[in-house]
Amino acid sequence: LYFSAQEGILLFYHVKGLRYEMKVCADIKQPISDLIFSPDYTVLLLVTDQGTVYSYKPAHGGEAVKLLDTCSSCFLAADFLTPGNRYCVSVTISGEVQVWFLEDGTCLSKLNLDIEV
Protein backbone atom coordinates (compact mmCIF):
# COMPACT_ATOMS: atom_id res chain seq x y z
CA LEU A 1 0.00 0.00 0.00
CA TYR A 2 1.45 3.37 -1.04
CA PHE A 3 0.34 6.43 0.87
CA SER A 4 1.28 10.11 0.74
CA ALA A 5 1.36 12.45 3.69
CA GLN A 6 0.58 16.18 3.57
CA GLU A 7 4.25 17.01 4.05
CA GLY A 8 5.16 15.40 0.71
CA ILE A 9 6.35 12.07 2.03
CA LEU A 10 5.65 8.89 0.05
CA LEU A 11 5.17 5.93 2.40
CA PHE A 12 4.94 2.22 1.66
CA TYR A 13 3.07 -0.10 4.00
CA HIS A 14 3.80 -3.80 3.58
CA VAL A 15 0.81 -5.56 5.17
CA LYS A 16 0.98 -9.25 6.03
CA GLY A 17 -1.83 -10.66 8.14
CA LEU A 18 -2.21 -8.49 11.22
CA ARG A 19 1.31 -7.09 10.95
CA TYR A 20 2.64 -4.27 8.84
CA GLU A 21 5.96 -2.66 8.09
CA MET A 22 6.29 1.01 7.08
CA LYS A 23 9.02 2.42 4.84
CA VAL A 24 9.63 6.02 3.77
CA CYS A 25 10.19 5.90 0.00
CA ALA A 26 10.61 9.56 -0.92
CA ASP A 27 10.34 13.05 0.50
CA ILE A 28 9.54 15.65 -2.15
CA LYS A 29 8.72 18.42 0.34
CA GLN A 30 5.50 19.41 -1.48
CA PRO A 31 1.98 18.18 -0.69
CA ILE A 32 1.13 15.25 -2.99
CA SER A 33 -2.34 15.49 -4.53
CA ASP A 34 -2.35 12.30 -6.67
CA LEU A 35 -0.57 8.95 -6.89
CA ILE A 36 -0.96 7.19 -10.27
CA PHE A 37 0.54 3.82 -11.20
CA SER A 38 1.51 3.06 -14.79
CA PRO A 39 -0.54 0.28 -16.44
CA ASP A 40 2.27 -2.24 -15.80
CA TYR A 41 2.80 -1.01 -12.20
CA THR A 42 6.50 -0.23 -12.75
CA VAL A 43 6.28 3.56 -12.36
CA LEU A 44 4.36 5.67 -9.87
CA LEU A 45 3.61 9.31 -10.71
CA LEU A 46 3.48 11.72 -7.77
CA VAL A 47 1.50 14.85 -8.68
CA THR A 48 1.64 17.93 -6.48
CA ASP A 49 -0.90 20.73 -6.37
CA GLN A 50 1.98 23.16 -7.01
CA GLY A 51 2.40 21.96 -10.60
CA THR A 52 5.17 19.40 -10.26
CA VAL A 53 5.16 15.73 -11.30
CA TYR A 54 7.67 13.21 -9.93
CA SER A 55 8.38 9.65 -11.02
CA TYR A 56 9.10 6.87 -8.54
CA LYS A 57 10.10 3.32 -9.53
CA PRO A 58 9.16 0.97 -6.66
CA ALA A 59 11.35 -1.91 -7.92
CA HIS A 60 14.45 0.30 -7.92
CA GLY A 61 13.74 1.86 -4.52
CA GLY A 62 15.60 5.08 -5.30
CA GLU A 63 14.49 8.66 -4.85
CA ALA A 64 11.61 10.25 -6.72
CA VAL A 65 12.77 12.06 -9.87
CA LYS A 66 11.26 15.41 -10.86
CA LEU A 67 9.81 15.08 -14.36
CA LEU A 68 7.67 18.14 -14.92
CA ASP A 69 7.46 21.53 -13.28
CA THR A 70 4.88 24.01 -14.46
CA CYS A 71 4.81 27.40 -12.88
CA SER A 72 2.09 28.86 -15.09
CA SER A 73 -0.82 26.85 -13.73
CA CYS A 74 -1.31 24.09 -11.22
CA PHE A 75 -2.04 20.54 -12.31
CA LEU A 76 -5.51 19.29 -11.63
CA ALA A 77 -4.80 15.73 -12.77
CA ALA A 78 -2.30 13.60 -14.67
CA ASP A 79 -2.32 10.05 -15.97
CA PHE A 80 -0.38 7.71 -18.23
CA LEU A 81 -1.23 7.38 -21.91
CA THR A 82 -1.51 3.72 -22.77
CA PRO A 83 -0.18 1.41 -24.05
CA GLY A 84 3.09 1.60 -22.16
CA ASN A 85 4.36 4.13 -19.67
CA ARG A 86 6.41 6.54 -21.79
CA TYR A 87 3.83 9.33 -22.06
CA CYS A 88 1.55 11.15 -19.69
CA VAL A 89 -1.32 13.57 -20.14
CA SER A 90 -2.09 16.36 -17.71
CA VAL A 91 -4.73 19.01 -17.31
CA THR A 92 -4.30 22.27 -15.44
CA ILE A 93 -6.87 24.28 -13.54
CA SER A 94 -6.73 26.92 -16.29
CA GLY A 95 -7.85 24.31 -18.87
CA GLU A 96 -4.59 23.44 -20.60
CA VAL A 97 -4.24 19.78 -21.64
CA GLN A 98 -0.64 18.66 -22.20
CA VAL A 99 1.07 15.47 -23.40
CA TRP A 100 4.52 14.79 -21.91
CA PHE A 101 7.38 12.45 -22.76
CA LEU A 102 8.27 11.05 -19.35
CA GLU A 103 11.91 10.15 -19.99
CA ASP A 104 13.03 13.77 -20.15
CA GLY A 105 9.92 15.83 -19.30
CA THR A 106 9.48 17.23 -22.81
CA CYS A 107 6.06 18.72 -23.53
CA LEU A 108 5.05 17.16 -26.86
CA SER A 109 1.68 18.78 -27.35
CA LYS A 110 -0.76 21.08 -25.64
CA LEU A 111 -4.33 22.17 -26.15
CA ASN A 112 -6.02 25.04 -24.39
CA LEU A 113 -9.69 24.33 -23.69
CA ASP A 114 -10.35 28.05 -23.12
CA ILE A 115 -12.30 27.23 -19.97
CA GLU A 116 -11.39 26.75 -16.33
CA VAL A 117 -11.52 23.07 -15.41
GIMO-V123645 format. One record per residue. N is the residue number from 0. OMEGA is omega in whole degrees, -180 to 180 (none if undefined). Layout:
# GIMO-V123645
n:N omega:OMEGA
n:N omega:OMEGA
This chain:
# GIMO-V123645
n:0 omega:175
n:1 omega:-174
n:2 omega:177
n:3 omega:178
n:4 omega:-179
n:5 omega:-177
n:6 omega:180
n:7 omega:-180
n:8 omega:175
n:9 omega:-178
n:10 omega:175
n:11 omega:176
n:12 omega:175
n:13 omega:-175
n:14 omega:177
n:15 omega:-176
n:16 omega:179
n:17 omega:-179
n:18 omega:175
n:19 omega:177
n:20 omega:-179
n:21 omega:179
n:22 omega:173
n:23 omega:-177
n:24 omega:-176
n:25 omega:175
n:26 omega:-177
n:27 omega:174
n:28 omega:174
n:29 omega:178
n:30 omega:-179
n:31 omega:-179
n:32 omega:-178
n:33 omega:170
n:34 omega:-177
n:35 omega:175
n:36 omega:173
n:37 omega:-179
n:38 omega:179
n:39 omega:176
n:40 omega:178
n:41 omega:-178
n:42 omega:177
n:43 omega:175
n:44 omega:175
n:45 omega:-177
n:46 omega:178
n:47 omega:178
n:48 omega:178
n:49 omega:176
n:50 omega:180
n:51 omega:177
n:52 omega:178
n:53 omega:176
n:54 omega:177
n:55 omega:180
n:56 omega:-176
n:57 omega:-177
n:58 omega:-179
n:59 omega:175
n:60 omega:179
n:61 omega:179
n:62 omega:173
n:63 omega:-178
n:64 omega:178
n:65 omega:-180
n:66 omega:-173
n:67 omega:177
n:68 omega:179
n:69 omega:179
n:70 omega:-175
n:71 omega:-178
n:72 omega:-177
n:73 omega:176
n:74 omega:172
n:75 omega:-180
n:76 omega:175
n:77 omega:178
n:78 omega:177
n:79 omega:170
n:80 omega:-178
n:81 omega:6
n:82 omega:177
n:83 omega:-180
n:84 omega:-180
n:85 omega:-176
n:86 omega:178
n:87 omega:176
n:88 omega:179
n:89 omega:174
n:90 omega:180
n:91 omega:179
n:92 omega:-179
n:93 omega:176
n:94 omega:178
n:95 omega:177
n:96 omega:-176
n:97 omega:174
n:98 omega:-175
n:99 omega:170
n:100 omega:-169
n:101 omega:-178
n:102 omega:-179
n:103 omega:177
n:104 omega:-180
n:105 omega:174
n:106 omega:-176
n:107 omega:-176
n:108 omega:174
n:109 omega:-179
n:110 omega:178
n:111 omega:-178
n:112 omega:-179
n:113 omega:177
n:114 omega:176
n:115 omega:-177
n:116 omega:none
